[in-house]
Amino acid sequence: MAKIFVTGGSGYIGTRIIAKLLERGHAVTALVRNGSQAKLPQQCTPCIADVLDASTYTTAMSGHDVLVHLVGVAHPSPAKEKEFRTIDLASVEQAIPVAKNCNVPYAVYLSVAQPAPIMKPYWQARARAEEIIRTHITRRTFIRPWYVLGPGHWWPVILKPIYAFWKLIPSTRETALRLDLVTINQILLTLIHAIENPPEHERIIEAQEIKQY
């Protein structure tokens, strides 16, 4: 059993992965804003705090084995460029030094596929976040999906024929594979595997590996 600290615990992926981790016998603490704790499974320990203000959870991570950072803007779009810096990146800038100071030995970060021909501010903010994690946490895993299919997020299925075509063209094949669509179940299984199998140093899991779970 591991003691796991999850940021973004009340979100689309957070609530789902917490439930699965608890089923597997892990102890989970989830950082959530006041009012969101009701979204957490009953066995989960809430940490009522502001992920963008490290002073609100300075010691709360102490004693945990893993930090799972899931914070990110919902439904990313080009119109949310500012939020990519002030939420996605800023949350890492706040949380990762806390993890280091609390001696959390391992971090799992749900990042995004990179580079990509679109949404440059989005993936650049996540790439910068990865660099911050590298400077603070010795053992880390970066999971890099582009789009996660699931309840309320099925519309990109219509793009599958386009993806198939791009994969046939040498000049676009690598990008199409890197930006391939994955499912919520594949992401959850990838997260579980990453959490329960920390690397000696760094591991990057991209779309084609995610699709194997």
N, C-alpha and C positions, 0 to 999 in steps of 0.2 A: 504494500500500500504506500502510495506517495502522497505527500501534502502539496496540493496544487493551488496556486493563486491565479485567478482568471480576471483579467480586465476586460470590460465589455461583456460582462456575464449576462446581462439582460437582453442582449441583442439576438439577431436572427440565428447566428451560429452559436453564440454563447450559451443560450438556454438549452440547446440541443446537446452540445458537447458536455456540459455540466451533468446533465441527466445520465449520459452514457458513462462518464467517469465515476459517478456515484454508484451506478449499477456494477461497475467493475471493482468496487471496494476502495476507491481512493477517497481521501478527505479533500474537499474543495471549499476554498474561500473565494467569493466573488465580489469584486469591487463594483458597486452600483451607486447611482445617484439616489438620494432620499426619495422614496415613492416608487422606486422600481424594484425593491426587494421582493414584492409580492409575485414577481415573475419567476423567481428562483425556485427550484425544487426544495421541498421542505428540509431535506437533510443537508442542504448547502448552507454554509456560514456566510452571511452577508457582511461586507465591509462597506459601510455607508461613507462615501467619500467622493471627492471630485478628482477624476483622473488627471485633469489639467492643473491640479494644485498639489504638488508632492507633499506639502506640509500636512495635508489631511490624511495621509496614510504612511507617514515616515517610518513607523515601526511595525505596521500591520503585516508586512511581508515576512517578518522575521520567523524563522523556523520552517519555512516552506522549501520544498525540494525543486519546484519548477514554477516559473512564471510563464503563463500563456497569455500573450497580448493579442487581443482581438479587436481593439478599438479602431473604428474607421467610420467615415461618412457613409450613411446609407444611400443606396442608389447613386453611385458616383456618376458625374456628368461634367462636361466642360464648364458648365455654369458654376461649379463648386470648387474652382481653383483655390480660392482663399481658404476654404474649409480643409483642403488637403494639407495646408501648412499649419493652420491653427487648431486642427483636431488630430488628424492622422499623425503628422510629424510631431506636433507639440506633445501629444500624449506619450510618445516614446521618449522625448526629451525629458519629461517629468518622471516617468515610471522606471526607466532603466537605471538611472543613478540610485534610486531607492533600492532596487533589487540588488545592486552591487553592495550598497552599504549594509543591507540586511543579510548579506552572504548567501543569496539565492544562487546556487551553482549552475543552473541551467535555464535557458529561455527558449520558448517556442514562439515564433512571430509569424502571424498570418499576413504575409506580404502580398505582392502582386507580380505578375509576369513582367519581365523587363529585359531589354528595351522593347518598346512597342511603337508602331507608327502613328498611334493616336493617343490622346489623353496624356500628353507628356508631363504636365504638372503633377498628375496623379502618380504615375510610376516613379517619377523623380523624387517625390516626397517619400515614397516607400523605400526607394534605394538609399536615400539619405538616412532614413530610420535604421536600415540594416547596418550602415556604417557606424552609427551611434552604438548599436548593440555590440558590434565587433570590438569597440574600444573599451567596453565595460564587462562583458560576459564572455568567459572563455569557451564554454560549451553552449552551442546555440544551433537551432534549426530554423531555416527560413522556408516557408511553404508559399509557393508562388502560382496560384491560380490566376486566370484572367476574369472569367465569369463563372459563377456558381449557379447551376440550374437547380430549382427547387420550388416549393410552394410560393406562388406569387412572383416567381422569377423564371418563367418558362418561355417567354417570348423569343429568346435567341435560338430556340430550336429551329426556327424557320431559316436560320443561317447555315444549318448543317450541310446542305448541298454546295454552298459557296466554299465552306471549309474543305470539303472533299475535293473540289476543283483546285483550290489553292495548293493542296497537298500534292497534286499531280505535277505542278509546275516547279521546276528546280529553283527558280528565283524567289518563290514565295513559300516553298515547303517548310523551311525552318521556322519562319514566322508563324505560319498556320499551326504547326505543331506546338510551338511555345504558347500561343494564345488559344489553344483548343479549349472547348467547353468541358467542364467537369460537373458532377452532380453533388448535391449537398451530402448524400450518403458517402460518396468517395472522399469528400473533404473531412467528414467526421472520422472515418476509418483512418485516414492519413494522420489526422491530429492525434488519435489514440496511439497509433504506432510510434509517432514522433515523441510523444510524451513518455511512453513506456520504454523507449529505446534510445536514450540520449547518445549522441556521438561522442567520440573522444575530443573533437574540436568543433568543426562546423559541418553542417549538412544542408544542402539546398535541394528541395523537392519541387520539381516543376510538373507541368500539366500531364505529360505522358506517364510519369511515375505515379501521380495522383490517380490516374485512370486505371491503374493496376489494382487498386484496393477495392 
